[in-house]
Amino acid sequence: MDNILSNNDFVLDDFNPMSIAKNIAASLKQRRLELNITQTELAEKSGVSYGSIKRFETKYEISLSNLLMIAVVLNATEEFKLLFSKKQYTTIEEIVKMTEKKERKRARKSKK
């Protein structure tokens, strides 16, 4: 079974997993070039293999731990704090709705 990244039919817009990974890789490469750091130098400074860096910049594949180590070298760790950040509410109704206790129901076994 293919995952969502390998499914080429999953293309809604720029917010699909492959496009997001591609944009992150492009931003990483741009930051690396702005700092005048080669892929080899980035590998040495970050402890991430040259092959992993090259694969990320071309195929957009990398482990989270390797991406974080690269982000440290490129001074880009602040961006990770925004991932899964708390929702910002824009109306009082949203806040009231969020604070209302939701009654939890237990799953019941269905009778056959």
C-alpha positions in Angstrom: 0.0 0.0 0.0 1.4 3.4 -1.0 1.7 6.2 1.5 0.3 9.7 0.8 3.7 11.0 -0.3 4.1 8.3 -3.0 0.6 8.8 -4.4 1.0 11.1 -7.3 -2.8 11.5 -7.6 -2.9 13.4 -4.3 -2.4 16.9 -5.7 -4.9 19.4 -4.4 -2.7 22.5 -4.4 0.5 23.6 -2.7 -0.6 22.1 0.6 -0.1 18.4 -0.2 2.8 16.6 1.5 5.1 16.4 -1.5 4.7 20.2 -2.2 5.4 21.0 1.4 8.5 18.8 1.5 9.7 20.4 -1.8 9.2 23.9 -0.5 11.1 23.1 2.7 14.0 21.6 0.7 14.1 24.6 -1.6 14.1 27.0 1.5 16.9 24.9 3.0 19.0 25.1 -0.1 18.4 28.8 -0.5 19.5 29.4 3.1 22.5 27.2 2.6 23.5 29.1 -0.5 22.9 32.5 1.2 25.3 31.4 3.9 27.8 30.2 1.2 27.9 26.7 2.6 28.4 23.7 0.3 26.5 20.4 0.8 29.8 18.9 2.0 30.4 21.6 4.5 26.8 21.3 5.8 27.2 17.6 6.2 30.4 18.1 8.2 28.9 20.9 10.4 25.6 19.1 11.0 26.7 15.5 11.4 24.2 14.5 8.6 25.6 12.5 5.8 26.3 14.2 2.5 24.0 11.7 0.8 21.1 12.6 3.1 21.5 16.3 2.3 21.7 15.7 -1.4 18.7 13.3 -1.3 16.7 16.0 0.6 17.5 18.7 -1.9 16.7 16.6 -4.9 14.1 14.0 -3.8 12.7 15.9 -0.7 13.3 12.9 1.6 14.9 13.2 5.1 14.4 12.1 8.7 13.1 14.6 11.2 16.2 14.3 13.3 18.5 15.0 10.4 16.3 18.0 9.3 16.6 19.4 12.9 20.4 19.0 12.9 20.6 20.8 9.6 18.2 23.5 10.9 20.6 24.2 13.9 23.5 24.8 11.5 21.4 27.0 9.3 19.9 28.9 12.3 16.4 27.9 11.3 15.1 26.3 14.5 12.5 29.0 15.3 10.4 27.8 12.4 9.9 24.4 14.1 8.2 26.1 17.1 5.4 27.1 14.8 4.5 23.5 13.8 1.4 22.4 15.6 1.2 25.6 17.5 -2.0 26.5 19.5 -5.0 27.7 17.5 -5.4 31.4 17.4 -9.1 32.4 18.1 -10.6 35.3 16.2 -14.1 35.5 17.8 -15.5 35.2 21.3 -17.8 32.4 20.0 -14.8 30.3 19.1 -13.4 30.7 22.6 -16.8 29.8 24.2 -17.2 26.8 22.0 -13.7 25.6 22.8 -14.2 26.0 26.6 -17.6 24.1 26.6 -17.2 20.7 28.1 -17.8 18.0 25.6 -19.6 14.9 26.8 -17.5 11.9 26.0 -19.3 8.7 25.0 -18.0 5.3 25.4 -18.1 3.0 22.4 -20.7 0.3 22.6 -20.5 -3.2 21.3 -22.9 -3.7 18.5 -25.2 -6.6 18.8 -25.4 -8.9 15.8 
